[in-house]
Amino acid sequence: MELLKQLYAIHSPSGAEKKMRHFLKTWIRRNVPGARYSVDNFGNLYVTKGDAETYPCIVAHMDQVQSLHPKDFRTLNVDGILIGFSVSKRCQCGLGADDKNGIWIALKALKKFDAIKTAFFVSEEVGCLGSQKADMKFFEDCRFVIQPDRRGSKDLITSIGWTELCSGDFLEDIGYEQFGYKPTDGMLTDVLTLKENGLAVSAINLSCGYHKPHTDEEYTVWSELENCKNFIFHIIETCNKVYPHIAEEPENYLMLMGDDVEMYLSYLEELISDYLMYYPEATDLQLWEEYGDLSGLSPEKFFEVVENVKQFYQM
């Protein structure tokens, strides 16, 4: 838990990840002998440990949303619930557990396994800017890619915006049921961007124990984070073959639902509400840029759906 607290103590808002990147490089030099790392022109950090024909790969992002991070920030452990707190401000502060929890898992894996790759991206929270510019050659010898970057404890993200991330073969082999996970759909994060960039192997995003992300009330449930780590370690230990997968994005989402427009609209409402939960300041135009082109709806109909979501959830 001490390593996790060290990560939480580093304030790393989007575009200002330098301190986090410096910490990671220093920690890797001291704790992962022989690991090789590089930084690209955009500030993304790539790490390779060991020599192998193929590697498991974990990715996470270095930036966080919260701006409140006083000098006396500290992490409190209350019966396995971790929160950030400032005595001087007398208030709770966001941990940046989205996605420092993912970073923690990646570092633990680097220390444990003989051959593994990890990548740490900048500016995920402002549109996955780092992963958009990722060095895709780094992933050419990866068996699969895992991103621990999802709130809660049970979500196994296998598709985002109707773009499939992984193969059925991969899902069959990872044994997610024994760890309490359930396949579901997610929202924009780095693994989707990697798939859009041509990543040719299966990828997933996993809940890793943080709650109320992007707020100062964010907290981590330690047992849920540990379970995610154990699940990922299980995948690394048991999935030793390459799991090919090419993402095929439809022309628009409505085509996938055929005549079942009601089911489609319900699903679109879920995507929009999920997005607004993460990004409450998002404008209608930003939502259109995210989902509009592929929604298959006219702008008027799309914005009507957005308004219905806001009214229903009182957003």
HUBEL-V958556 format. One record per residue. RES is the residue in three letters. PHI is phi in whole degrees, 0 to 359 (999 if undefined). Layout:
BEGIN
res->{RES RES}
phi->{PHI PHI}
END
This chain:
BEGIN
res->{MET GLU LEU LEU LYS GLN LEU TYR ALA ILE HIS SER PRO SER GLY ALA GLU LYS LYS MET ARG HIS PHE LEU LYS THR TRP ILE ARG ARG ASN VAL PRO GLY ALA ARG TYR SER VAL ASP ASN PHE GLY ASN LEU TYR VAL THR LYS GLY ASP ALA GLU THR TYR PRO CYS ILE VAL ALA HIS MET ASP GLN VAL GLN SER LEU HIS PRO LYS ASP PHE ARG THR LEU ASN VAL ASP GLY ILE LEU ILE GLY PHE SER VAL SER LYS ARG CYS GLN CYS GLY LEU GLY ALA ASP ASP LYS ASN GLY ILE TRP ILE ALA LEU LYS ALA LEU LYS LYS PHE ASP ALA ILE LYS THR ALA PHE PHE VAL SER GLU GLU VAL GLY CYS LEU GLY SER GLN LYS ALA ASP MET LYS PHE PHE GLU ASP CYS ARG PHE VAL ILE GLN PRO ASP ARG ARG GLY SER LYS ASP LEU ILE THR SER ILE GLY TRP THR GLU LEU CYS SER GLY ASP PHE LEU GLU ASP ILE GLY TYR GLU GLN PHE GLY TYR LYS PRO THR ASP GLY MET LEU THR ASP VAL LEU THR LEU LYS GLU ASN GLY LEU ALA VAL SER ALA ILE ASN LEU SER CYS GLY TYR HIS LYS PRO HIS THR ASP GLU GLU TYR THR VAL TRP SER GLU LEU GLU ASN CYS LYS ASN PHE ILE PHE HIS ILE ILE GLU THR CYS ASN LYS VAL TYR PRO HIS ILE ALA GLU GLU PRO GLU ASN TYR LEU MET LEU MET GLY ASP ASP VAL GLU MET TYR LEU SER TYR LEU GLU GLU LEU ILE SER ASP TYR LEU MET TYR TYR PRO GLU ALA THR ASP LEU GLN LEU TRP GLU GLU TYR GLY ASP LEU SER GLY LEU SER PRO GLU LYS PHE PHE GLU VAL VAL GLU ASN VAL LYS GLN PHE TYR GLN MET}
phi->{999 297 298 298 296 297 294 298 288 269 276 224 295 305 88 225 267 302 297 294 298 296 299 297 297 296 297 295 301 278 243 231 303 86 293 250 223 213 236 273 294 261 98 289 249 243 230 233 241 83 237 208 289 222 229 287 221 242 237 208 243 272 268 224 268 299 260 280 206 297 298 264 305 213 260 255 251 249 52 87 253 259 227 266 212 236 291 296 272 54 206 282 233 296 280 71 300 268 228 292 298 294 299 302 297 298 293 298 291 301 286 276 262 285 223 198 240 221 224 239 260 267 53 293 290 244 114 56 293 294 291 300 257 299 282 289 297 301 263 294 251 269 280 193 229 241 240 274 203 211 293 83 225 239 279 247 279 248 207 223 58 68 263 289 257 215 270 296 299 296 299 296 273 277 64 293 299 291 253 81 267 220 299 202 260 231 227 311 200 298 295 295 299 298 297 293 279 110 306 257 234 295 221 217 238 237 302 226 89 263 224 52 297 71 236 282 265 303 212 241 264 303 295 288 296 299 296 297 302 296 296 296 298 299 298 299 285 251 259 259 253 280 245 296 194 247 286 242 269 290 298 204 293 300 300 287 264 60 274 276 294 298 295 298 297 298 292 297 298 297 299 294 295 297 298 292 293 281 235 298 271 298 271 300 295 296 296 296 297 282 236 297 302 265 287 78 253 290 305 298 293 298 292 294 297 301 296 298 297 298 291 295 266 54 267}
END
